[in-house]
Amino acid sequence: MPKITLEHITKRYDKFYAVDDLNLVIEDNAFVTLLGPSGCGKTTTLRMIAGLETPTTGKITIGDRVVFDSDEGINIPANKRKVGFLFQNYALWPNMTVYENISFGLTNVKEELPVIMHEAKAASKMLKALNRPNDIVKTINECYDKMGKLDENKAMIKLIDAYEISQYSAKKLLGYKLHTSNNVDADAKRYAEELQKEIDKAKSDAAAKGYTLDDEFVCTKGNQPVKEVRKLTKEEIDLAVRRVSRIVKIGMFMDRYPAELSGGQQQRVAIARTLAPEPSVLFMDEPLSNLDAKLRLEMRSELQRLHLETGSTFVYVTHDQMEAMTLATKICLIDNGLLQQYDAPLDVYNMPNNLFVADFVGNPAINFIEAKGKQVKGNFELTIFDDKKVTFVPNEKLDLVEWHKQLDDLKKQEADLLAEKASKKGYVEKTNKETTFKYHVAKVDEFEDYDDEVQLTDEDLVIGVRPEFIDITDKGALTGEVYSSMPTGMETTIRVNINNYLLTGVMFGGVVYKLGDKVNVGFKGNNAILFDRKSGKIICLGSIKVD
């Protein structure tokens, strides 16, 4: 499957930049989630790759084919990009059966395709099945009901799935009536001889035209497949429909209408329809948002399995960080049209690039603790919760002065680049400019934020601590009061009040805390995150020691 490359992609609506200078490489066979809050530009990005939106500037490459280039004037339409799109509302035709919905797109295909002897190919598959006639009889016998009547529809589906054949071949196989034969082996041998004659005739017909047939009954000449512009045959369409129905397990619903299906079953039909043309890339725009919580969990598992079985590249849009964390091989986190981080899920969670990423990913949310202090002999001597003294010990050697110098150099480079862009003809100034993320510090008594400007220095920092690294223990050096306790059986989410500041922790096991109880709090592990408060950017990971 191809990789997807986005180079300097921008989508602008007048002065509003929905996507701003996005550079992204989606590797082949990846499962990438575009994650971010509503209106951040993730769906616009997806639609631009698929060809449903036209970028203002930039270049998009799928595999070795450029599908969009603003400089060269290239813009391949969506139906020529060989991509599948799964919409939020499924978009199933209510007046068509499940079979008709899945096959609808295939009936409109007309392109250069290999010349195949379809009847001979079908005969070959049936011949393989007839080599073990007793297995066919056993499969059919499993489809009798309590009244002793054969459920032919069920038998057909079982034969289709067992031998990966079309409904036409299954009907013919069922018509041999081996399950009622007095001499199964003899009858099977007779039918096999008839099928072999069909195959031999197809080979001689191909030879008369100067062709040879390969193992898949494709006509070849000089070891190259012969191609012609044609539509898909009924056999090919049916095989494609049956193939995807096996993948998503909806073989029994082919004659039903969408209104007769549950939400999860409709979702499977939509997925099957998208997979039927064998797209090289599958795009999904919040496809699980209409399902209930239990079904969403089940469908996440199905999508993971689907990704493995199809080997396709998946690009998935969601605002649900839990979906992104559980499904993706890589998360692309976007805010205000700008790429914030592009990493593996656990890297995004454990080492977020900035305060926005740290806040957006994680449930319960990360604890932000404002801190003030200096670096002394490599460590940071800080004050938190107004009067508590702690030491932040970086995991790796760090010079904060040098870190700030590098940050200033980066800001200068960005300013120079923006000035260069502004000097060019056609530049449009951006109205939705980037601002430092306003993180939330949880307190018992919170006062209204009047958006007053605060004068910050290099000594102003923010510590981020995930709830699982808050430790309620007798050895904890900080004393607090239980503000809330929410047990779920497997774990308990507890909030502790320390000097009017609230810390959220997750305690594993059936632990019960009473509201108002005094508890000792500590910080465990070395996964605390230190941020620069002015820029919001990550400085380092480390551990917190209470003095």
Buried (B, 14 or more C-beta within 10 A) or exposed (E): BBBBBBBEBBBBEEEEBBBBBBEBBBBBBBBBBBBBEEBBBBBBBBBBBBBBBEBBBBBBBBBEBBBBBBEEEEBBEBEEBBBBBBBBEBEBEEEBBBBBBBBBBBEEBEEEBBBBBBBBBBBBBBBBBBEEBEEBBEBBEEBBEEEEEBBEEBBBBBBBBBBBBBBBBBBBBBEBEBBEBEEBEEBBEEBBEEBBEBBEBBBEBBEEEEBBBEEEBBBBEEEEBBEEEBBBBBBBBBBBBBBBBBBBEBBEBBEBBBEEBEBBBBBBBBBBBBBBBEBBBBBBBBBBBBBEEEBBBBBBEBBBEBBEEBEBBBBBBBBBBBBBBBBBBBBBBBBBBBBBBBBEBEBBBBBBBBBBBBBBBBEBBBBBBBBBBEBEEEBBBBBBBEEBEBBBBBEEEBEBEEBBEEBEEEEEEEEEEEEEEEEEEEEEEBEBEEEBBEBEEBEEEEEEEEEEEEEBEBBBBBBBBBBBBBBBEEEBBBEBBBBEBEBEEEBBBBBBBBBEBBBBBBBEEEEEBEEEEEBBBBBBEEBBBBBBBBBBBBBBBBBBBBE
